[in-house]
Amino acid sequence: MPPDLNAVRVHLLALQDGICAALEREDGGKFQEDSWTRAEGGGGRSRVLSDGVVFEKAGVGFSHVSGATLPASATASRPELAGKPYHALGVSLVIHPRNPYVPTSHANVRFFLAGEGEKAVWWFGGGFDLTPYYGFEEDAVHWHRTARAACAPFGAELYPKFKQWCDDYFFLKHRGEPRGIGGLFFDDFNAPGFDQSFAFMRSVGDAFLPAYLPIVQKRKNTPHGQRERDFQLYRRGRYVEFNLVWDRGTHFGLQSGGRTESILMSLPPLAAWRYDWKPEPGTPEARLYDVFLKPQNWAGV
């Protein structure tokens, strides 16, 4: 079956609506929406919840951009597509919680169509990952088992493959450390055909809230003080570094002439950097590095 661009668009808009509604119910706040257009083609709608009770900042964006030439970030692994016209659709979100015991989380699902007619090439990508400041084994297990369940109907081999890809991708090479505890990351996904590939993307997108909200609800009222807040802001600095230095989605958005405010809404409202800081051995902060920033088989057998 040929790709159905409109079906993907309708689904992604509904996914954005559903996620925003669930986050508003959890927080009590409201998203601000900005709709935007792009001169070369397409546009999107960006939604940001700021200074909430539970979420210090949550951004959930939809975009559908098109153009005459794919940017370099999209053709690095597909040089044969350089110079081709394209459509790129996606929903991307980043949630920065207020309580340091609630992890930051990111999710993205996307669809690319490059070229025209029978020679057009298409693929899906996406995933979700979790970035805790203070780790809990039960949260890591829940997160990864939910990710595995989202993949299971499409083949037992997908979860370990995309879990490893996530561990490899969300890695700060200049720091030599993972960004968090991972999850799923996939790209160039089209082998099962359009219907099954689209169904897989939907399964991943639909799994985000069941993976994340139970952790939020369990940790959002955990008592904390300035020490935990300082560590949260310090670790947020790593998030900023990854998104600006390594993230292909950020690079694609900037290279394709996307809306800068929407591309950078993934950044936290506050972050901090300390010179050559290291946690004291035996502290909860050190445990993040010793246990949770080491890739593990959290989903178990």
PyMOL commands that set and color helices and strands:
alter all, ss='L'
color gray80, all
select helices_A, chain A and resi 5-27+72-75+79-81+117-119+137-154+158-169+194-219+226-245+248-255+260-266+284-292
alter helices_A, ss='H'
color red, helices_A
select strands_A, chain A and resi 32-37+42-50+55-67+86-97+104-114+121-131+171-172+177-178+182-189
alter strands_A, ss='S'
color yellow, strands_A
deselect
rebuild
show_as cartoon
